[in-house]
């Protein structure tokens, strides 16, 4: 590679690695792995007998074309014949810098109990890389609508979103309120926000969090234009990137392989995609659309030590929707779906039961 572009000085490169990472974690999943692209590339999880085989659960693959032509990777776990006569489909939307494999434990827990749909958000996972101008939350809402129309065009629905996936559901509510009136019976918003992400502190001292929010996007954009520089920056001689990833993803001492799983998902997402999505995540504000969720079974769940979308963000949702079930899980961070999966799974299954009860009640009243 030739000499470094003059508009990226060594100082900017040094600052950029930190600011890109800190800006990215304002909305997503892991600090160290966002800045360090090669930390876990090519690494293999331990082969010990108790290893959890993350990312190996798959269903029937579908390709869904979004309204702008982007092809989305979708997987459907169908129910065995004769099970689930109510026709309920549960749709899962993952978070920023992750992919559908992040639902590993929830997929295990809910398989066979309902028809399940998982998909990779645009430019994430196995979905097609989309244009820069489409990397915003409103487009993600339209993508979810396209997935629903393609693989679950009729019948009752339950939606589950983590982090950016929760924002996706709110965008859908803003765009298609009739779905929430006629077909959507339940929603789970996990470790997410309705707006104000840029006001967060990231668990840092006063003044530092807002500074990183402010500087992160422009530095990220500059580095996105010089992504080869970021790709060449290596922290792989140590586990520093993994350590910081775990600090910001988990609230307790999570298994090492879980930290590596999160870091690997983040590392597999192109650095320019991370940079391009960041401003949209910080601009996200769907507080006015929350009223659309008033008449559905609603679960709002967050880890008590979530530094990315802290408890206060979920509390604001519940203040606007006081009938929601509000769960704060102790000793857990942003990746609560992995870290405290037993508790998360239990609450999702309870929500599923309430949704099924409401479906039966509606069927009886319509008879």
Buried (B, 14 or more C-beta within 10 A) or exposed (E): EEEBEEEBEEEBBEEBBBBBBBBBBBBBBBBBBBBBBBBBEEEEBEEEEEEBEBBEBEBEEBEBEBEBEBBBBBBBBEBEEEEBEBBBBBBBBBBBBBBBBBBBBBBEBBEEBBBBBBBBBBBBBBBBEBEEEBBBBBBBBBBBBBBBEBBBEEEBBBBBBBBBBBBBBBBBBBBBBEBBEEBBBBBBBBBBBBBBBBBBBBBBEEEEBBEBBEBBBBBBBBBBEBBEBBBEBEBBEEBBBBEBBBBBBBBBEBBEBBBBBBBBBBBBBBBBBBBBBBBBBBEBBBBEBBEBBEEBBBBBBBBBBBBBBBBBBBBBBBEBBEEBBBBBBEBBBBBBBBBBBEBBBEBBBBBBEBBBEBBEEEEEEEE
